[in-house]
Amino acid sequence: MLIENQVEKNRILIEQRNYFEKGDLLEIMQPGEDYIEYRVDEMYDENMNLVTSAPHPQQKIYLPFSGVLKPFSLFRRKKEKF
């Protein structure tokens, strides 16, 4: 779930509920809007250390993002078809 837009730093802070990792495709669901697809190319923990996965429930993660998301936006890992 979106915690904070940090527009001036081109990033967002999210709290994750389920495991995801670098390379995953996420769907961002905003209230009243279409989904946005987002590829996780890099991610950072709360101390701004580069990490490759978010394995812990309620872990706070920074993701590079230019733009603004609506409050209460949700993220889910998209299952890619093979």
Secondary structure, DSSP 8 states (H G I E B T S, - for coil): -EEEEEGGGTEEEEE-SS-EETT-EEEEE-TTS--EEEE---EE-TT--EESEE-STT-EEEEE--S---TT-EEEE-----
